[in-house]
Amino acid sequence: MPGFPRLAESYDLVVVGGGHAGLQAGLKAALLGHTAAIVSRGPKFGRSYYAPRMDNIPGFPEGISGHKLLDLQVAAVQAPAVAAKTGYFTPATASAARRTPTGYEVDFEWLKGAHVARGRALLLATGLVDRMPQIDGKIDAIFPWANAGIVDFCVFCDGHTLPGRSVAVLGHDRFAVETALDLGHFEPASLELLTLGEPLLKEEPPEGRAELAERLARAGIAVTEGAIVGYDGIREKRFGVRFADGSTRTYDKGFSALGWWDTGTRLAESLGAALDPAGNVLTDSDNRVIGRDDRPIPGFYCAGDLATGWNQIPEAWAQAERAVIHAYGSYL
């Protein structure tokens, strides 16, 4: 069991975030002969941590859980040859970041103390936080179904599991409607949109609401606006839903389409980062962060779900690779 790392006076690269992108960035820096500090809240905060099976990961033809994949990546940065150059600080919470004449500083809490990680370059990989369906203001009720892979969150990761199955899509806004329409590509037996007690498309202007409602009708996607008060069916590996009016429905799968609770852009914006139309940190093809003046910010990178691009683990790895290789060639 590795001991606690010792914080060095400075590093070549500081990585904030210890999910798939952040861990890959720390590993790549070490492999290129540079030092890195990874400031991570811990694997349990990664979006994939509770995914019971992922089929789109190269090298795992039988699939792999998000938990296991993160464990393997943590083991890679803690291997002796890599750990000699990479400090993995967890559980740690970054609170602020700033530019300095020589690079960047990141304030973080770790082992009940305040610390500062200094580096010539900075990579943010703090990811996104999914918005979970709530019952009585709490999100805990959905966890058993999510952890069992009965309720999914990602079209690209899990859509292939839906053919021939009855599917309930959770959400009420444009994102939920478009997700339900997209899921039709995978030929489920049926699709139903459950709005969790909210009026369908309540934020949309009348013309947009009518157009999306018509598309739902053409696709044969039913809409139920009743409030949900509980779930059932976990033992039978089904997604059972109890409504406030006493009625119940049961589906083979649930699909949460509620968008994101937090896009994690606070640190990036404090350093002058621009956001793309989707609300992610705007990056270029080398994953350099683009500033509000439309120019790359020197030595500042972003990778993973937080950055511009598709939210997929292989994409996060590729972004981390591009960022560190660019830093290697330009700053380190």
PEFENVEN-V508357 format. One record per backbone hydrogen bond with DSSP energy under -0.5 kcal/mol. CO is the residue of the C=O (numbers start at 0). NH is the residue of the N-H. Records with the same first field share a line. If there is no record, write none. Layout:
# PEFENVEN-V508357
CO = NH ; NH
This chain:
# PEFENVEN-V508357
4 = 6
10 = 119
11 = 120
12 = 36
13 = 122
14 = 16 ; 38
15 = 124
18 = 22
19 = 23
20 = 24
21 = 25
22 = 26
23 = 27
24 = 28
25 = 29
26 = 30
27 = 31
28 = 33
29 = 32
34 = 12
35 = 86
36 = 14 ; 38
37 = 39 ; 88
38 = 16
39 = 91
41 = 44
42 = 45
45 = 48
47 = 50
48 = 66
49 = 51
50 = 65 ; 66
53 = 63
55 = 57
56 = 59
59 = 62
63 = 53
64 = 68
65 = 69
66 = 70
67 = 71
68 = 72
69 = 73
70 = 74
71 = 75
72 = 76
73 = 77
74 = 78
75 = 78
78 = 81 ; 82
79 = 83
81 = 84 ; 85
84 = 35 ; 86
85 = 87
86 = 37 ; 88
87 = 89
88 = 39
90 = 110
92 = 108
95 = 106
97 = 104
99 = 102
102 = 99
103 = 118
104 = 97
105 = 116
106 = 94 ; 95
107 = 114
108 = 92
109 = 112
112 = 109
114 = 107
115 = 117
116 = 105
117 = 10
118 = 103
120 = 13
121 = 300
122 = 15
123 = 302
124 = 18
128 = 260 ; 261
129 = 131
134 = 137
137 = 134
138 = 141
139 = 142
141 = 144 ; 145
142 = 146
143 = 147
144 = 149 ; 150
145 = 148
149 = 253
151 = 255
153 = 157
154 = 158
157 = 160
158 = 161
161 = 164
164 = 188 ; 189
165 = 251 ; 252
166 = 168 ; 191
167 = 169 ; 254
168 = 170 ; 193
169 = 256
171 = 200
172 = 176
173 = 177
174 = 178
175 = 179
176 = 180
177 = 181
178 = 182
179 = 183
180 = 183
181 = 184
182 = 185
183 = 186
186 = 163
189 = 166
190 = 221
191 = 168 ; 193
192 = 194 ; 223
193 = 170
194 = 197
198 = 201
200 = 203
204 = 208
205 = 209
206 = 210
207 = 211
208 = 212
209 = 213
210 = 214
211 = 215
212 = 216
213 = 217
214 = 218
215 = 220
216 = 219
219 = 221
221 = 192
223 = 194
225 = 196
226 = 243
229 = 241
231 = 239
232 = 237
233 = 236
237 = 239
238 = 250
239 = 231
240 = 248
241 = 228 ; 229
242 = 245
246 = 242
248 = 240
250 = 238
252 = 167
253 = 151
254 = 169
258 = 130
261 = 128
264 = 268
265 = 269
266 = 270
267 = 270 ; 272
268 = 271
271 = 291
273 = 281
275 = 278
279 = 275
280 = 307
281 = 289
283 = 286
286 = 301
287 = 283
288 = 296
289 = 273
290 = 293
294 = 290
295 = 297
296 = 299
298 = 121
299 = 288
300 = 123
303 = 306
305 = 280
309 = 311
311 = 315
312 = 316
313 = 317
314 = 318
315 = 319
316 = 320
317 = 321
318 = 322
319 = 323
320 = 324
321 = 325
322 = 326
323 = 327
324 = 328
325 = 329
326 = 330 ; 331
